[in-house]
């Protein structure tokens, strides 16, 4: 029962009252032990018993206050220390180095309720420290994600932070592209391409749920000296709106703790959002760079790429070819069949050209029915060969519209660096355009290449 608002004051009152009660009962008790009532029931003996009971109560209170109070003060001091550390952390922008369990824990020196309280306090400090570390790590992880829109850089940095904060020995980041898994980054994984067909990973892609597997087959990590089979592998789908955009695979030679698994769950959710931003950014870049009708690069972006390729060719003293293409009598196609059919013809011609282009070649819509193809490392002879292959492919391709078959031809004009003596990309385009004009003048459906 509480009498005042102070626990130790209540304890003192109850102990003194208990001592006085003992003092009152004691004379009756001693008479039962043979003490004459003439002595036990005298005023002096009663006063002595009451005084002894009161003194015993006070001594008990002092001892309790000394022993128990010091332990409680120690707990209170520890709590104030944690409070001050938290204030310092807030002022230091989340620095958790000052609130470690070693810094803020108190000594447990008893095996009773006070000891249990101390252990609970220390456990609370440890949990708080881990939570603050997780918050700081997630803040740093989010900052890194928001500052990267390049898939490779984002994946490599994300993987490093996953490994740092999970205790994993090695891992990889995979991403989904056009219905297939691809490796974006790996560290310490032998043959990461084998992860792309692993059944556990494919199941995680399908379910979108994280899983931890003990000693799976087919995944080996490279240690400092030798390869070894991890004890556990954690598979974390990076989801955006419940759709897996990527997969993080982590392996450890020990085991993942529940705390680390919780932290990785936070990381993977952030990675899913970041991957969506990267893919959206790439899509917007492609849309901004592409001609909406034909899918070829638009003029502005394509000429920018031409300038890059020309600068690279000059630095490396390597060839660079440019070919201008123009559809012959395209106006009559539009006038006869309409612009919708004309658009289909343009897309058909672009498909023919792309079937001839090599990897690394660039096609752009220069304007109207005129296109430009950029051929890195192509000499004048290579340019003529590519032009003729394109011309024949277009000539041999027809478009069926209703019951009518439409066929078109193209005229091509090209120029190559350094076969021609010039020092600017504008001159390269000018020579190619002049070669195209000659092809038109000489009967169309032909290829002309400028010769220095």
C-alpha positions in Angstrom: 0.0 0.0 0.0 1.3 3.5 -0.9 1.1 6.2 1.7 3.3 8.9 0.1 4.6 9.5 -3.4 8.1 8.3 -2.5 8.8 4.6 -2.3 11.5 4.8 0.3 9.4 7.1 2.5 6.7 4.4 2.4 9.3 1.8 3.1 10.5 3.7 6.2 7.0 4.2 7.5 6.1 0.6 7.1 9.4 -0.6 8.6 9.0 1.6 11.7 5.4 0.6 12.1 6.4 -3.0 11.8 9.2 -2.5 14.4 6.7 -0.8 16.8 4.3 -3.7 16.3 7.0 -6.1 17.3 7.7 -3.9 20.3 4.1 -4.1 21.4 3.9 -7.9 20.9 7.3 -8.7 22.4 6.3 -8.4 26.2 3.5 -10.9 25.7 5.9 -13.2 23.8 8.5 -13.2 26.5 6.0 -14.0 29.2 5.4 -17.2 27.4 9.1 -17.9 27.7 8.9 -17.6 31.5 9.8 -14.0 32.1 7.7 -12.8 35.1 4.8 -10.5 34.1 5.9 -8.1 36.8 8.9 -7.4 34.7 7.5 -7.8 31.1 4.5 -5.5 31.6 6.2 -2.6 33.2 6.3 0.8 31.5 10.0 0.7 31.2 10.1 -2.7 29.5 7.3 -1.7 27.1 9.2 1.6 26.3 12.4 -0.4 25.7 10.6 -2.8 23.4 9.0 0.0 21.4 12.2 1.8 21.1 14.1 -1.3 20.0 11.4 -2.0 17.4 11.5 1.5 16.1 15.3 1.5 16.0 15.3 -1.9 14.2 12.9 -0.5 11.6 15.0 2.6 11.0 18.2 0.4 10.7 16.4 -1.8 8.2 15.3 1.2 6.2 18.9 2.6 6.1 20.3 -0.7 5.0 17.6 -1.1 2.3 18.2 2.5 1.1 21.9 1.9 1.0 21.9 -1.4 -0.8 18.8 -1.2 -3.0 18.8 2.5 -3.5 22.4 2.5 -4.9 21.4 -0.1 -7.5 18.4 1.9 -8.5 20.5 5.1 -8.7 22.9 3.2 -10.9 20.0 2.3 -13.2 18.8 5.9 -13.2 22.3 7.1 -13.9 22.6 4.7 -16.8 19.3 5.9 -18.3 20.4 9.6 -18.0 23.7 8.6 -19.7 21.8 7.0 -22.6 19.5 10.1 -22.8 22.6 12.4 -23.1 24.1 10.1 -25.7 20.9 10.3 -27.7 20.9 14.1 -27.6 24.6 14.1 -28.7 23.7 11.7 -31.5 20.9 14.0 -32.7 23.3 16.9 -32.7 25.9 14.8 -34.5 23.5 13.9 -37.4 22.9 10.3 -36.3 26.4 9.3 -35.2 25.8 6.2 -33.1 29.4 5.7 -32.0 28.7 7.1 -28.6 25.9 4.8 -27.6 27.4 1.4 -27.9 26.6 -1.3 -25.3 30.1 -1.0 -24.0 29.7 2.7 -23.4 26.2 2.7 -21.8 25.9 -0.7 -20.1 25.9 -1.0 -16.3 27.5 -3.7 -14.1 25.3 -6.7 -13.2 26.5 -7.9 -9.7 23.4 -9.7 -8.3 21.3 -12.7 -9.2 17.9 -11.3 -8.1 15.3 -8.8 -9.3 17.8 -6.0 -9.2 20.2 -8.0 -11.4 17.3 -8.9 -13.7 16.6 -5.2 -14.0 20.2 -4.4 -14.9 20.3 -7.2 -17.5 17.1 -5.9 -19.0 18.6 -2.4 -19.1 21.7 -3.6 -20.8 19.6 -5.6 -23.3 17.6 -2.5 -24.0 20.8 -0.5 -24.6 22.0 -3.2 -27.0 18.7 -3.2 -28.9 18.7 0.6 -29.0 22.2 0.7 -30.3 21.5 -1.8 -33.0 18.3 0.1 -34.0 20.3 3.3 -34.2 23.0 1.6 -36.3 20.3 0.2 -38.6 18.7 3.7 -38.9 22.1 5.2 -39.7 23.0 2.4 -42.2 19.6 2.7 -43.9 20.0 6.5 -44.1 23.4 6.0 -45.8 22.0 3.3 -48.0 19.1 5.5 -49.1 21.4 8.4 -49.8 23.6 6.2 -51.9 20.6 4.9 -53.8 19.2 8.4 -54.5 22.5 9.6 -55.9 22.9 6.8 -58.5 20.9 6.4 -61.7 23.5 4.2 -63.4 22.5 0.5 -63.0 26.1 -0.8 -62.7 27.3 1.8 -60.2 24.1 1.5 -58.2 24.3 -2.3 -58.0 28.0 -2.4 -57.1 27.5 0.2 -54.3 24.4 -1.5 -53.0 26.1 -4.9 -52.9 29.0 -3.5 -50.9 26.6 -2.1 -48.3 24.6 -5.3 -48.2 27.8 -7.2 -47.5 29.0 -4.6 -44.9 25.8 -4.6 -42.9 24.8 -8.3 -43.1 28.0 -10.1 -42.2 27.9 -11.9 -45.6 31.1 -13.1 -47.2 30.0 -12.7 -50.9 27.0 -12.0 -53.0 25.5 -10.7 -56.2 22.8 -8.4 -57.5 20.7 -9.6 -60.4 18.1 -7.7 -62.4 15.3 -8.7 -64.7 15.4 -7.4 -68.3 13.1 -8.5 -71.1 12.0 -11.5 -69.2 15.5 -12.7 -68.4 17.8 -12.4 -65.3 21.1 -10.7 -65.8 24.1 -10.1 -63.4 24.4 -6.4 -62.5 27.2 -6.9 -59.9 29.0 -9.6 -58.0 31.6 -9.9 -55.3 33.3 -13.1 -54.2 31.0 -15.3 -56.2 32.5 -17.9 -58.5 30.7 -18.1 -61.9 27.9 -15.6 -61.0 26.2 -16.4 -64.3 25.2 -19.8 -62.8 23.0 -17.9 -60.4 20.7 -17.0 -63.3 19.4 -20.6 -63.6 19.4 -21.6 -59.9 16.0 -23.0 -58.9 16.0 -21.2 -55.5 16.5 -17.9 -57.1 14.0 -18.5 -59.8 11.5 -19.4 -57.1 12.2 -16.2 -55.3 11.6 -14.2 -58.5 8.3 -15.9 -58.9 7.1 -15.5 -55.4 8.7 -12.2 -54.6 9.4 -13.4 -51.1 12.8 -13.5 -49.3 14.2 -16.9 -48.2 17.2 -18.2 -46.3 18.7 -21.5 -47.4 21.1 -23.7 -45.5 24.0 -25.1 -47.6 22.4 -25.1 -51.1 24.0 -26.8 -54.0 25.5 -25.1 -57.0 26.6 -21.9 -55.4 30.2 -21.5 -54.4 31.9 -18.5 -52.8 35.5 -17.5 -53.2 37.4 -17.1 -50.0 40.8 -15.4 -49.6 42.6 -18.6 -50.2 40.1 -21.1 -51.5 36.5 -21.6 -52.5 34.0 -23.0 -50.0 30.3 -23.8 -49.7 28.5 -21.2 -47.6 26.6 -22.3 -44.5 23.6 -20.0 -45.4 22.5 -18.2 -48.5 19.9 -15.4 -48.3 17.9 -14.5 -51.4 16.2 -11.1 -51.3 13.9 -10.0 -54.1 14.0 -6.2 -54.6 10.4 -5.5 -55.3 8.5 -2.4 -56.5 4.8 -2.6 -56.0 5.1 -6.3 -55.4 6.9 -6.9 -58.7 10.5 -8.2 -58.3 12.8 -5.9 -60.3 16.0 -7.5 -59.0 17.4 -10.1 -56.7 20.1 -9.8 -54.0 21.9 -13.1 -53.2 24.1 -13.1 -50.1 26.2 -16.0 -48.7 27.9 -16.4 -45.3 30.2 -19.0 -43.8 28.3 -18.7 -40.5 24.7 -17.8 -40.1 22.6 -14.7 -40.6 21.3 -13.2 -37.3 17.6 -12.2 -37.0 18.7 -8.6 -36.6 20.8 -8.7 -39.8 17.9 -10.3 -41.7 15.6 -7.5 -40.5 18.1 -4.9 -41.6 18.4 -6.6 -45.0 14.7 -6.5 -45.4 14.8 -2.7 -45.1 17.6 -2.5 -47.6 15.9 -4.6 -50.2 12.8 -2.5 -50.1 14.9 0.6 -50.7 16.8 -1.1 -53.6 13.5 -2.1 -55.3 12.5 1.6 -55.4 15.9 2.6 -56.6 15.9 0.0 -59.4 12.5 1.3 -60.5 14.0 4.8 -60.7 16.9 3.6 -62.7 14.7 1.7 -65.2 12.3 4.7 -65.4 15.3 7.0 -66.0 16.7 4.7 -68.7 13.2 4.5 -70.4 12.9 8.3 -70.4 16.4 8.6 -71.8 15.5 6.2 -74.6 12.2 7.9 -75.3 14.0 11.3 -75.4 16.6 9.9 -77.8 14.3 7.9 -80.1 12.2 8.9 -83.0 8.7 7.9 -81.9 7.7 6.5 -85.4 10.6 4.5 -86.5 12.4 3.8 -83.2 15.7 5.1 -84.7 17.6 7.8 -82.8 16.3 11.3 -83.3 18.5 13.8 -85.1 19.6 15.7 -82.0 20.7 12.6 -80.0 22.2 10.9 -83.1 24.3 13.9 -84.1 25.6 14.0 -80.5 26.6 10.4 -80.8 28.3 11.1 -84.1 30.4 13.8 -82.4 31.4 11.4 -79.7 32.4 8.7 -82.3 34.3 11.3 -84.4 36.3 12.5 -81.3 37.1 8.9 -80.5 38.2 8.2 -84.0 40.4 11.2 -84.1 42.0 10.3 -80.7 42.5 6.6 -81.7 43.4 7.4 -85.4 40.7 4.8 -86.4 38.3 4.9 -89.3 34.7 6.3 -89.1 32.1 6.1 -91.8 28.8 8.0 -92.2 26.1 7.0 -94.7 23.1 9.1 -95.7 20.0 7.2 -96.9 17.0 8.7 -98.6 13.9 6.9 -99.9 13.4 7.4 -103.6 10.1 9.0 -104.7 8.7 8.7 -101.2 6.3 11.7 -101.8 4.4 9.6 -104.4 3.9 6.8 -101.9 2.3 9.3 -99.5 0.2 10.9 -102.2 -1.0 7.5 -103.6 -1.5 5.5 -100.4 -1.7 8.1 -97.7 0.5 9.0 -94.8 -0.4 6.0 -92.7 0.9 3.7 -95.4 3.9 6.0 -95.8 4.6 5.5 -92.0 4.5 1.8 -92.5 7.0 2.0 -95.4 9.4 4.1 -93.3 9.3 1.5 -90.4 9.8 -1.3 -92.9 12.9 0.4 -94.4 14.3 1.0 -90.9 13.8 -2.7 -90.2 15.8 -3.6 -93.3 18.6 -1.2 -92.4 18.8 -2.6 -88.8 19.1 -6.1 -90.2 22.3 -5.1 -91.9 23.9 -2.9 -89.2 26.5 -4.4 -86.9 26.6 -4.2 -83.2 27.8 -0.7 -82.3 26.5 0.9 -85.5 24.1 3.8 -85.0 21.0 4.7 -87.0 19.2 8.0 -86.8 16.3 9.7 -88.5 17.9 12.8 -90.1 14.6 14.3 -91.3 11.5 13.2 -93.1 12.4 10.1 -95.2 16.1 10.7 -94.8 18.3 8.7 -92.4 21.9 8.6 -91.3 23.9 5.5 -90.4 27.1 5.8 -88.4 29.7 3.0 -88.8 32.6 3.0 -86.3 35.9 1.6 -87.7 34.5 1.6 -91.3 36.7 2.6 -94.2 35.5 3.8 -97.6 35.5 0.2 -98.9 33.6 -1.0 -95.9 31.1 1.8 -96.3 30.4 0.9 -99.9 29.9 -2.7 -99.0 27.5 -1.9 -96.2 25.6 0.6 -98.4 25.1 -1.9 -101.2 23.9 -4.6 -98.7 21.4 -2.1 -97.3 20.3 -1.0 -100.8 19.7 -4.6 -102.0 17.8 -5.5 -98.8 15.4 -2.6 -99.2 14.9 -3.3 -102.9 14.1 -6.9 -102.2 11.6 -6.2 -99.4 8.0 -5.4 -100.2 5.1 -4.3 -98.1 1.6 -5.8 -98.6 -1.2 -3.2 -98.1 -4.6 -4.8 -98.8 -4.3 -6.4 -102.2 -1.4 -4.2 -103.3 2.3 -4.8 -102.9 4.4 -1.7 -102.3 8.2 -1.7 -103.0 10.6 1.2 -102.5 14.3 1.8 -103.2 16.8 4.0 -101.4 19.7 6.1 -102.5 22.8 6.2 -100.3 25.8 8.5 -100.0 28.7 8.1 -97.6 32.1 9.4 -96.6 34.8 8.0 -94.3 37.4 9.4 -92.0 40.4 9.6 -92.4 40.1 8.5 -96.1 38.9 12.0 -96.7 41.0 15.0 -95.6 38.9 17.0 -93.1 39.0 18.0 -89.4 35.4 18.4 -88.4 32.3 16.2 -88.1 30.3 18.9 -90.0 32.6 18.3 -93.0 32.0 14.5 -92.7 28.2 15.0 -92.9 28.6 17.5 -95.8 30.6 15.1 -97.9 28.1 12.3 -97.2 25.2 14.6 -98.2 27.0 15.5 -101.4 27.5 11.8 -102.2 23.8 11.2 -101.6 23.0 14.1 -104.0 25.2 12.4 -106.7 23.4 9.1 -106.2 20.1 10.9 -106.7 21.4 12.6 -109.9 22.9 9.4 -111.3 19.5 7.6 -111.3 18.7 6.8 -107.7 18.7 3.3 -106.1 22.5 3.4 -105.9 25.3 3.9 -103.5 27.9 6.7 -103.8 31.0 7.1 -101.5 33.1 10.2 -101.4 36.7 9.6 -102.2 39.3 11.9 -100.8 
